[in-house]
Structures are given as C-alpha cells and as structure tokens.
Amino acid sequence: MTDWRSGRVEVSDGYLAYRRTGTKGPPLVLAHGLTDNGLCWARLTAALSDQFDIVMLDARGHGDSSRIPADVMHDPGDDLAQAVTALDLQAVTIIGHSVGARAAARCAGEIPDLVSRLILEDPPLVPPADPAERRKRVDMLRERTATFRELSDEQIMAIGKTQTPDWHDEDFPAWAAAKRQFDPEAYPAWSQPWQEALSRVSAPSLLIHGEPARGSLVPDEAVQELGSLNPLIRCIRIHGAGHNIRRERFSEYLSAVRTFLEAA
C-alpha cells in the first residue's frame, strides 16, 4: 500500500482525492459506496494490481475529497465522468459498489467512448427519495456521523466487527476511518431513475447482487426488469451475501470479477 501514489483531480467546483497503483496494465477505476472511501477497495486492489493500473477515488463528501454545500443536489456520477476525463483514462474499466455503482452506470452513459467494461456491485435499484425523505435521511446520517467522530478508529472497528463478523480483518481499518470523514450532504440526489441510467450503458457489464433478505438493494423484480431493459448487462447473485458482497463473500466475488474481466 505504501507504493500507491496520492493525488487530486479537479471536478466542477471541487476535486476528488485518489490513490493510484501506477502498475502496468489498462486503467481500472474503483467507485466506493456511501460513507466509505477509496481505500475501502484495498483488498480488491491488492488482488488485481498485477493486471491493472488501479485508481481508487474518494467520492465528493468522502475521504479527502471536497465537501458539499448544504442543500446542493449532487449526483456522484457527474463527478466520476469528469474525473475519468480529466485523468485522460482510455478504455477504462469501472467497478462501483452501491451508490458508486449507480455513479458508474451514469458515468458510462455520459462518456461511453471512454468506458470499456463495467462491474456493478449491488447498486440501489430503488425509487429515488423525494426531497423531504432525502432530508430526513441526511439528518439521520448527520447524527450517526457526529457519533462516530467522537470515537477512535479502534472503537469504530469494534462496532463493525460486532455488526459484520463475516468481514475480513483487512476490511475494517479504511471502513472505520471513512466513517469519520463522511459528509452527510453527500447523500445523492439522483438526476435520473435507475432504469434510465442503466438503459444508457453501452459497455459489456456485470451486475453482482446479493440476497434481498440479507440486505441487498437489488430486488428480484428489478433483476427481471433489467433483463429486458439492457441485454448488455449480465446479472449474477452471490448466495449468502447481502449488500457488501466483496466483504461478505470475497472469494466468490473475486472469482466472478476475474471471469468477467477475462471474457469481456
């Protein structure tokens, strides 16, 4: 990890921080989920860095990236597209988790000539929240973040290990640090429904989802709808996983990712 380079890339009215492996191979951009940061991809990056030049972005309002003014309607997909363009990445593969997966789909639709492949880890295929509901969720996140900022990383990790005992120990340090870096105003305001975002994807894509009963945000009916919406997107379910698939079932997740990347 100490060999990874740090940098910033300018986006509209701000910047995104990133770590980059600088290794040989085509570019691979990783887009994390809500309340995480780029280093939450460290375990996957270590597994794939012999094949790709990997860029781990901190989304706006996360990690070391720009904060977000209150009540600004923010779609992280716009930032992601601007970052890929500004970093001059060609034929890039993007892997996104949760909100980062939704951002990746929007990005692929905005700059199709630059995105060659897409992997979406449990994107929230749910209706957008109305403004009142969004504000309620932001207020809840603000309270939770304030609580985390009173705790040490060790205390936050202890909470995480109690709540998610099936995660690997390597997953917790970045996850804990990210919880105190998070800006609740980063809760996204989608500028398009998920159906529109995913229908515009023109790159070969893999959507990896878990089981709704375990917390997956990909309902069965959304998978069925997606089958007719965009034939370029293949869906697979990892049994025994919920929303954090790569943390809950890393071996199965990595196998699915490698198989797709080798075939696509």
N, C-alpha and C positions, 0 to 999 in steps of 0.2 A: 504493500500500500504506500510506502514512503516514496516510491518511484513515480507515483501518479502526479501529474502536473496540475496546478490550480490556475484558474483564470476567470475572466468575466467576459460576457458577450453582451453588447448593447441591444436592447429592445426598446420599443416605444415607451418613453418616459421612465426608463429604468434600465436594469441589467439583470442577467441571470448569472450566478456563480456556477462553476463546474469543476469537476476533476476529469482528467483525461489520461488514459494509459499511454498514448503515444506509441503503441505497439504496431507491428506490421499487420496489414490486412485492411479490408474495407471498413468504412465507418459504421459504428453501431451506437445509436443514441438511446439512453435509458431515461424514461419519464416516470417518476415515482408518484405515489398516491398522496391523498390528503393527510397532512400532519407528518409526513416522512421527509427525508431529504435525499440528495443524490447518493450519499454513502450507504443508504439502506440497500443499495444494489451490490454492495461489496462482495458478497459471496458468489453471486452470479457472475460478476465481473471477473473474479479470480478464475472461474471455470471456463470463461470464453476469451480471455485476453490473449491467448496464443493464436487466435483466429481473427480477431477484430481490433481495430483502433476504437476504443470504447470511450464515449463521453457520458458522464453521469451529471445531469443537470439538477440544480436546485430550482424548483419552480418559484415563481414570484410569490413572496409571502412565506417562503420556506427557507431553511438553511441560511446561507449567507447572501441570498438574493434580495432585491429591492422589496420594500414593504408596499402595502396597498392602501391608498387613502380610503377613509370610511365612505361607504355607500357608492363606491365605484363598481360598476358592473364589469366583472372580469371573466374572460374566457381564456384559460391557460393554453388552449390550442393555438391561439394567435401568437402568443409568446414563443411557443415551440417552433412554429413555422418560421418566425423571424430569426430565431437562434440558429436553426439549420442553415438558413440562407446566409446569415452573417458569418458563420463559421466556414462557409464555402464547402459544405459537405455534398458530395455527389453520390448517387445510387446508394443512399443511406438506408440502413435497416433501423426501424424504431421498435422498441419494446416498451410498452406502457402498462402500468398497474392502476386499476381503479380510476380515479379522476385523471391520472396520467394516461390511461388507456383511451379515455374519451378525448383527451387532448391530442393523442397520437392519431386518432381517427380523423379529427378535424384537420390536423396538420397535413395528413396525407391527401385530403381533399383539396386543401389550399395550394399545395406545391407538389402536384402529382409527378412532375418531371424529375424531382429530386429523391423521391421515396421509392425504393425498390421492393421492400418487404415490410410487413407489419405483423407484430405479435401483440395481442391484447389480452392482458391478464385480468379477468373478472371486471370488465367495465360496468359501471352502473347503468344498466339498460332499464331505466325507470323514468317516469314522467318528471319534468322539471318542477322544482318547488316554486310556488307563487311568491311574490315579494314578502308577504307577511310571514310565510313559513320559512323562507330563507333567513329573514332577520332573526326569527326565533332560534334557528339552528346556529347562526353566528353568535348569538348571545350565550347559548349553551357552550359552544366551543371556547368562548372568551373565559367563561368561568372555569372550565377544565384546564385551559392553558395557564391561567393565573395560579391554579393549584399546583400544577407541575413546576412552575417557576420557583416555587417555594421549596422544592425538593432537590436533592442531589441526583446525579445520574445513577448512582448505586441504588437509591431509593426507588427511582422510576423503573429501573431494571428489575428490581424485586417485585414490583407490582406486575410488570409484564410477564415475568416467569410464572407468577401465580395464575394469571389470566390465560396464558397461552403456553402451557408446559410442553407442547409438542414442537415448539420452535427450537432451532439450533442456538447454542450459546453465542455464536458469531453474529446472530441477527440482532441482538439486544443493544449493544453499545450505540450504534448510529440511531437506532429507533428511539432510544432514551434521550439522546442529545437533541434529536429533531423535535421532540415534544415541547421543549422549552424555547426553541427557535421559531415556532409556528406563529403566524399572524392569522387570527380568526377571520379577518376580512378576505382571506384567500379562498373562502368557501365559494365555489364557482357559481356564476350566473350564466348558464349555457345560452349561447346565442342561437342555437338550433337544436331541435329534438334529436335524440339518438338515431332515429330512423333516417333522418336527412344526412347526418354526419357519416353514418356507415354506408349509406347508399352511394355516396360520392367516392368511396375508396376504390381505387383502380389498380392497386398493387396486390399481389398474392398475399393473403392474410390468414393468420391463425388466431382464433379466439379460444383461449383456455379458460374454462369456468369450473367452479366448484358446485356443491350441492346447496340449493336454497335453504334446506333445513339446517345447514351448518353455517349459514350467513352469506352465501353467495348472493351477489346483486344482479345475477343473470337469471331471470325467471324462465321456466320451461317454455312458456308461451312466446317469450322474446326470441328464444333459440329457433322455434318453429317459424316465427315471422321473418327472422333474418335469413332463413334458408331460401325464401323466395325473393327477399329484398336484394341480396347481393351474392351471386354464386361464387365470387372470388374469395369469400370469407368462409373458411372451414372451422367448425366448432368441435371441440372435444371437451369432455368432462373428466376431471380428475376425481375419482371417488375417494371419499374420506376427507376432502378438502372443503373449506368454506370460501372466504373472500381473499385471504392471504395465501394463495396457493403455493407460491415458491417457498414460503416459510413453513407451511404445514406439510407439504409433500414434495420436498426439494428434488429427490431423485426422479420421481415421475415427471415433475415439471421440466427438469433439465433434459430428460430424455425426449419429451415432446418438442421442446425448443430445438434441440440438436437435429432431430429427424426432419422437422420443417425446414430449418436453415440449409440442410444438406440437399433437400429435394427441390426447394423453391428456386 
